[in-house]
Amino acid sequence: MVMEISPAQFGQEVRECRMPVLLEFYASWCPRCAMMEDVLEQFASANSGRIKVCRIDEEDSALLMERYGVDRVPAFLAFSGGEVTGAVVGVVSADVLEKLF
C-alpha cells in the first residue's frame, strides 16, 4: 500500500521509520506521475513489510523539495536510517526503484 503523507508527517513516516522508505514527490496535474501510479502500487505490494512506500504532493512540499534538491516530478528518493541513499526522476520501472535499495 502506498501511503499519502503531508509535510507534517514527513519526519515520523520517513525520517524516523525503522525500515527503508521510498518517497515519491508527485503532482496531480502531471501525466508522468499518473503513469507511475500502478508501478508504485506494484512495487509497494511486492515489497510489503520490507520497504515502506510513501508519496507527497509537490504543491504542499516546496520546502522538502528544495531541501532534497528535487526540481521535477515524479521524483523518487530512497531513505534508509533517515538519510537519502538513492534517487531517480521520471517514468521508471519497478526494477529501477528496486535498485535504489
LINJOGI-V425062 format. One record per residue. NEAR is the number of other C-alpha atoms within 10 Angstrom. Layout:
BEGIN
NEAR
NEAR
END
This chain:
BEGIN
15
19
14
13
15
16
15
10
12
18
12
10
20
24
18
15
16
13
16
22
26
27
25
26
23
24
19
11
8
11
13
16
20
15
14
19
13
12
17
23
16
15
22
21
16
13
14
13
10
12
21
24
24
23
21
20
18
23
11
13
17
13
12
15
17
10
9
11
9
20
13
13
21
25
21
23
21
25
24
19
14
18
14
17
14
15
17
17
15
14
18
17
12
17
10
11
19
13
9
16
14
END
